[in-house]
Amino acid sequence: MSNDFRGAIIPIAEENRDKSAFVTGSECYRFTVMPFGLTCAASVFQRLMDFVLFGLSYLTCLVYLDDAIVFGRSFDEELHRLGEVFFPVEKREA
Protein backbone atom coordinates (compact mmCIF):
# COMPACT_ATOMS: atom_id res chain seq x y z
CA MET A 1 0.00 0.00 0.00
CA SER A 2 1.35 3.42 -0.92
CA ASN A 3 0.58 6.81 0.59
CA ASP A 4 1.36 10.13 -1.02
CA PHE A 5 2.42 12.87 1.43
CA ARG A 6 2.07 15.83 -0.93
CA GLY A 7 -0.43 17.41 1.46
CA ALA A 8 2.06 17.48 4.34
CA ILE A 9 2.75 20.91 5.76
CA ILE A 10 6.24 22.08 6.70
CA PRO A 11 6.19 25.72 7.82
CA ILE A 12 8.74 28.19 6.47
CA ALA A 13 10.38 30.34 9.16
CA GLU A 14 9.29 33.98 9.06
CA GLU A 15 12.82 35.20 8.32
CA ASN A 16 13.01 32.91 5.25
CA ARG A 17 9.63 33.65 3.67
CA ASP A 18 10.98 36.49 1.53
CA LYS A 19 13.13 33.91 -0.26
CA SER A 20 9.96 32.20 -1.51
CA ALA A 21 8.30 35.42 -2.75
CA PHE A 22 6.86 35.74 -6.24
CA VAL A 23 4.98 38.48 -8.09
CA THR A 24 1.84 38.14 -10.21
CA GLY A 25 0.59 41.31 -11.83
CA SER A 26 0.67 43.93 -9.11
CA GLU A 27 0.59 41.51 -6.13
CA CYS A 28 3.50 40.00 -4.20
CA TYR A 29 3.01 36.67 -2.42
CA ARG A 30 5.17 34.71 0.04
CA PHE A 31 4.79 31.05 0.91
CA THR A 32 4.14 30.29 4.57
CA VAL A 33 4.58 26.53 4.08
CA MET A 34 7.15 24.75 1.94
CA PRO A 35 5.97 23.99 -1.60
CA PHE A 36 7.53 20.98 -3.31
CA GLY A 37 8.74 23.23 -6.13
CA LEU A 38 11.54 24.71 -4.00
CA THR A 39 15.01 23.40 -4.71
CA CYS A 40 15.59 21.69 -1.36
CA ALA A 41 11.97 20.90 -0.42
CA ALA A 42 12.11 17.23 -1.39
CA SER A 43 15.31 16.56 0.58
CA VAL A 44 13.99 18.42 3.64
CA PHE A 45 10.80 16.37 3.57
CA GLN A 46 12.82 13.16 3.11
CA ARG A 47 14.87 13.96 6.25
CA LEU A 48 11.66 14.75 8.16
CA MET A 49 10.11 11.42 7.19
CA ASP A 50 13.34 9.56 8.07
CA PHE A 51 13.21 11.19 11.52
CA VAL A 52 9.49 10.54 12.12
CA LEU A 53 9.67 6.92 10.94
CA PHE A 54 13.03 6.13 12.56
CA GLY A 55 13.27 2.40 13.28
CA LEU A 56 10.53 1.45 10.82
CA SER A 57 12.43 1.98 7.56
CA TYR A 58 13.17 -1.22 5.64
CA LEU A 59 11.30 -3.30 8.25
CA THR A 60 7.79 -1.90 7.93
CA CYS A 61 7.94 0.75 5.26
CA LEU A 62 10.05 2.51 2.67
CA VAL A 63 10.02 6.30 2.28
CA TYR A 64 11.16 8.08 -0.84
CA LEU A 65 10.58 11.84 -1.11
CA ASP A 66 6.79 12.28 -0.85
CA ASP A 67 5.79 8.59 -0.89
CA ALA A 68 5.68 5.88 1.76
CA ILE A 69 5.25 2.22 0.89
CA VAL A 70 3.95 0.05 3.71
CA PHE A 71 4.29 -3.66 3.06
CA GLY A 72 3.30 -6.93 4.70
CA ARG A 73 2.88 -10.61 3.92
CA SER A 74 -0.88 -10.50 4.50
CA PHE A 75 -3.60 -7.88 4.56
CA ASP A 76 -3.82 -8.06 8.37
CA GLU A 77 -0.06 -7.60 8.73
CA GLU A 78 -0.22 -4.63 6.38
CA LEU A 79 -3.02 -3.03 8.44
CA HIS A 80 -0.99 -3.53 11.61
CA ARG A 81 2.05 -1.93 9.98
CA LEU A 82 -0.04 1.00 8.75
CA GLY A 83 -0.84 1.63 12.43
CA GLU A 84 2.88 1.52 13.25
CA VAL A 85 3.56 4.11 10.56
CA PHE A 86 0.75 6.55 11.39
CA PHE A 87 0.65 6.34 15.19
CA PRO A 88 4.29 7.30 15.92
CA VAL A 89 3.43 10.73 14.53
CA GLU A 90 0.68 11.11 17.17
CA LYS A 91 2.96 9.83 19.97
CA ARG A 92 5.70 12.37 19.15
CA GLU A 93 3.19 15.24 19.23
CA ALA A 94 2.00 14.32 22.74
Secondary structure, DSSP 8 states (H G I E B T S, - for coil): -EEE-TT---B--GGGGGGG-EEETTEEE--SB--TTSTTHHHHHHHHHHHHTTTTBTTTEEEETTEEEE--SSHHHHHHHHHHHHHHHHHHH-
